[in-house]
Amino acid sequence: MENKGKFSAVRILSVIIAIAVLGCLIPEIRNFIKHIGYLANFKYWGAGYLSYITIILTDIAAIAGPVAALVFVLMQRHRIAAFALAIQYTVLGICSLIWLINFFFRFGQGTFSAFLHWYGGTIITVIYDLLIAVLLLLTVCKKVPATVTVIVSFLVRVIAIVILPFIGLFISSGFEMFAAPMVVVTGVLCLLIFEEVNEKRISVLIGDSPDTDEYSESIVMCIILSIASFGLYWIIWLAGLVYKVHKLHGDTRSPLTEVILILLIPFYSCYWMYKNGKQVCEDSKRYGVNIPDKSVGCMLLAFFGLSMIACALIQSDFNILALQKRKPEQVVSPIVTKEAEPTSVTAALEELKKMKEASLITEEEYAQKRKEILDRL
């Protein structure tokens, strides 16, 4: 998916993450102040100061983790933001485990049903926190793709919520898994998906991997990621589609404004799906491709709240277009090989410079990739 469209989506996701972080801070700061106030009387609770310390550390981690992640997101250091969240969830998991062990040995387990009643929620919290921490660390180290982490973390949350009622707990007990903290984690992972795709494009640019068509996307994977990320990845997909429609029509506008209108203005998505479903059909004829007019179907799907399916229909049109032979005037990402001509090297360097100016790569990455392109001569 193309950089300009995704960069617009990155801005929107950064705002969503900022709002989610604010949603994390308000209750956690309130809990922290409340727990500090219990300091004088906590010894009478019978749990000891060890449990109190773990509660305070949990509060601090729940505050510091999202704040650090937001700072690094705004600095466009998405992998470091994921690492900050990994540290947060590691601390949360370890503190919950210590709290569980301390209470278990102080008060005993009793019957199995009583054990589940008193400790079931904490056990699930420990498993959930540590598993998310491991997934984030593996993603940061590039051992597991961010797409896999998004899907697995979604399944973990669903399984946890399904299990909770069977042990006497209910959705409210695990609501935090679906609230602001989930949005922060999933949002950062979606930004990492963008970063990984961008790194793949750089590999195409310097000739380390086969070229891929900028119009083509896996519809199944886009739908899976959109569902698994609770709609956050759909914003990236949507921004990419808006950009593709613009580019096919010869429009140089940023997709940011239209994406915001689709997300915030009721029924604007119906208008956009109808207008651009028809426009893709007409513009594709200039490339000798006859794509059926799906504008009415896309509009009806958007009207009934199925905009994701409408996006899939438009994406299928672009996938068909990508299979056809491209005309020379169409812009494609240049591939630089060891036998590359000076003109192709110049085009690759210009494309790399544009990516740096759009803050899609760092200065260090720009210098490294520029050297690799020049070394190919």
N, C-alpha and C positions, 0 to 999 in steps of 0.2 A: 504494500500500500504506500502511496506517495507521501513525501515529507510534508508538503504544504498543508494537505488536509489533516494529517495526523498532528502537526504542530498546533493547529486550531483546537483539536480535541484535547491536547495536552493542557492548554490553557484552561479549558472548561473543567477538566478533571482536577486540576490544581485548585480551582475555586471550590469544587465539591469536597475535596480532601480538607481544605481549610475550614469549611463549615462543619464537617464531621469531627475534626479535631476540637473545635469549639464545643461541640456536643459531648465529646469525651471529657473535657476539662471541667465543665460546670458541675456534674455530679461527683467527679473524683476529688476536686478541691473541697467540695462540701464534706465528703467522707473523711478526707485528710484532717480538716479542722475538727470534725467531730471526734475522730480517734485521738487526736492530740489532747482534746479536752478530757478524755477518759484516762489520761496518764495517772492522775492521782488515785483513782479508784480501781484501776485495773487489777491490782493485786488481790482484790476481793472476788474477782471472777473465778478464781480457782484454776485458771489456765496457765498462769505463769507469764513471766516477761518474754519468754521465747516466742510465744504466739503473738504477743503484742508487737514485738519487733518485726515479725514477718508481715503483720497487717500494715504497719507503717511503711515497710519496704515495698509492699504491694501497691500502696497508694502512690508512693513516689514514682515507681516504675510506670504506673498507669497514667501519670501526668507527664513525666519526662519523655517517655517513648513517643507518643503522638506529636509532642512539640518538636522534638528533634527530627522526626520524620518530615514534618511540614517545612522546617527550615531547609532541609536538604532537597526537598521537592522544589521549593522556590529557587534554590540554587541550581536546579536541574541535575542534581546528583542522586538519581533515582536508586541506584544500587546501594549507595550509602544509606539512603532513607530506609530501604528494606533491611539493611543490617541493623539500624537503630531499632526497628520493630522486632527483629529477631532477638536482640538483647532484652528488650522489654518482655517478650513472651517467655524467654528463658527464666528471667527473674520471677515473673508471675507464677510459672509452673513450679519452680523450686520452692518458692515461699509457700505456695499452697500445699505442696508435698510435706514440708516441715510442719506446717500447721496441722495437717491431717495426722501425721505420725504422733505429734505431741498430744493431741486430743485422744487419739486411739489408746495410747498407753496410760493416760491419766484416768480415763473414764471407762475403758474396756469396750468391747464390741457388742456384748449382749447377744440377742438372737440375730439371725441373719437378716430378718426383715427390719429389725431396729437398726442394724448396722447400715443397711442401704438407706433407711430413712434419714439417719443423722449424717452419714458420710458420702452417700451416693453422688450428690451434686458436686462435692469437692473432688471426688475421684474423677468424674467426667471433666471437671475444670482442669485438673492436673494433666490428664491425657491430652485434652484439647490444646492447652497452652504449649506443652512441650512438643507436640506434633507440628503445630504451626511454626514454632521456633525452628525445628529441624528443617521443615520445608523451605522456610525463608533463607536459612543459612545455605542450604544446597543450591537455592536459586542465585543467591549472591555470589557463590563460588562457581556458578555456571555448570554445576553438575546436573541440575534439573532445569528444564526450560520453564519460564514463568507461566506458559500456557498450562503445563501439567500441574503446577502449584495451584493455580486458580481453580482448576477442575477438582483436584483432590481436596482442597480446603472447603470447597462447596459441599462435597460429599460428606466430609467430616462433620460439618455443621448440621446437615440434614439428618445424619445418623444420630448425632447427639440429641437433637430435638425429638427424634422418634423414640429414643431410649428413655428419656426423662420421665414420661408418664408411667412407664412400667416399674419405676422404682419410687413411685409416690410423689414425684416432682412434676412440674408442669412447665409450659412454655415460658411463663414469666421468670422461672428460675434460670433459664438459659437465654433470656432475651438479649443480654449483652452480646451474644454471638451474632445477632442479626441487626444490632443497632450501630451506633457510631463507630466503635472499634472495628467492626467488620468492614465498614465503608472505607476506613483509613487503609487497612491492610489490602483489601481488594483493589482500591484505587492505585496504590503504589505498585501492585503487581501488574495492573493494566499498563501503567507507565513503563514498567520493565519490558512488557511485551512489545511496546512501541520501540524501545531501545534495542531489543534483540532483532527486530525486523530491520531497523536502521543499520545495525551492524552487518546484517546479511546483505543489505544494499551496498555497503562499502566494499564488501568482499566481491560483489558483482562488478563494482566500479574498477577495482584493481586487477580483476581477472582471476580471482582465486576460486570462484564458483560459477556455475552456469548462469546465464542471464535469465531473469524471470520477467514476465510481462507485468507492467504496472497496473493494467486494468483488471488482471485476473486475481481472484481470491477464492479460497475454499469456503463455500457457503455453509457446509455442515460445521466446519470448525468455527466460523463466525457466530453461528447460532448457538453452538455449545458454549463458547466463551461468553456470549452475551447473557445466557441464562445463568451460567456458573458465577458470573461476576455481578449478578442481580442488576443487569442492565448497563453497568459502567462501560464494559467493552463495546457495547452497542453504540456509544457516543463516538468512539474511535472509528468504528465501521461506518457510521452515518457520515462523519466528517470526510472520510475517504470517498464515499459515494458522491457527496456534494461536489468535491473537487474533481472527480472523474467527469461528472456531468458538465461542469464548467469547462474543463479542458477539451472535451469532445466538441463542445460548441464554440471553442475559441475564446472563452471568457477568462480573463486574468484576475478576477476578483477573489478575495479570500473567502473561504467557505464559512468562516467564523460566524458572521451575521446570520446566515441562513440556518446554521445549526442551532443557534440560540433561539431563533424564531420557531423552529420546529419543536424544540424542547419546551418552550414556555408559552407560546400562543396557541390557545385551543383551535383546533381544526385547520391551522396553517399547514400541518402535515398533509391533510387531504388535498389542499391546493397544490402543495409542492409535489406530491406523488403524481397527481394528474398531469400537471404541467411538464414535469421533467420525464415522466414515463413516455409521453408523446414526443418530447424533444429528443430523447435518446433514439427513438424509432426513426425520426426524420434525419438526425445527424449521421446515423450509421449508414444511411444510403450513400453518403459521399465516399464511403470506403468500400462500396460494392457489397454491403452486407444487408440482407433483408431481415430485419428483426420485427416480429409482430408487435402491434400496438397494445401495450398492457396498461395504458394510463387509467382506464375506468376501473379495472380490477385492482390496481394499486390504490386508487382513491377510496374504493369501498373497504379494502382491508384496513387502511389508515382510519377511516371513519369508525370502524368497529373495534379500534384499539389494537389492531394487528399490524402495526407499522413495521415490526421486525420481519414479518412475512413479505410485506411489500418491498422492503429493502432487499430481501432474498431474490424477488422477481427481477428487480432492476439489476442486481449483481449478476444474475444469470445472463442478462443481455450483454453485460460487459465481458463475461466469460466467453460468450459466443463470439463477440467482436475480437477478443484476444486470440482466438484460434485462426482467424483469417490472416492472410498475408498483409503486412503493414505497408502503407504507402511511404515513399522516401521522406515526405515532408513531416511525417509524424515523429515526435520526439521520443527517443528511447534512451535508456541509460547506457552510456558507452562502455564497451568492454575493452580493457587494455591488456594485450598479451605481450609476450616477449618480443614478438615481431611487429609490434604496433607501429603505425605510421605517426609522424609528428602531429598531424591534425587530430587524430584520436586521442593522443596524449594531452593536447591542449584542451580538448573538450572535457576530458576526465578531470583535469586540474580545475577547470572552470566550475564543473559540477561540484567538486569537492569544496571549492571556495564558497559556493552558495550554501552548502550544508553547514559550513562553519559560521557564516554570517547569520544563518537562521538559528544558531545555537543548538544545532542538532548533534554536533560533535565538539569536543573540547579542543583547545589549542594544541595540546599534546597529541591527540588523535589526528588532528589535521597535519601536524608536522610529520608524524610517523607514516600516515597514508600517502602524503605527498612524496616522501622519500621512496616509498615502495613503488609508486607509479613511475617516478623518474628512473629507478633502478631497472625497470622493465625494458628500457631502451637498449 
